[in-house]
Amino acid sequence: MLCLTCRRVRPALSRSDYTAERALLIVTRGLCACGLPPGRTRPPPAVREPVAAPK
């Protein structure tokens, strides 16, 4: 459950991973920001079109 690099809590892989124990660890140690869990990919960034200024 802990990241081997930063020793913080890694992101959960599924909804069933969210437990009271995980929540307590996140509060005490923080959430890992080193990267994504193994086997997960980051979704492509959303493309935003510019908004025209009002006339």
Secondary structure, DSSP 8 states (H G I E B T S, - for coil): -B-TTT-SB---SSGGG--HHHHHHHHHH-B--S---TT----------------
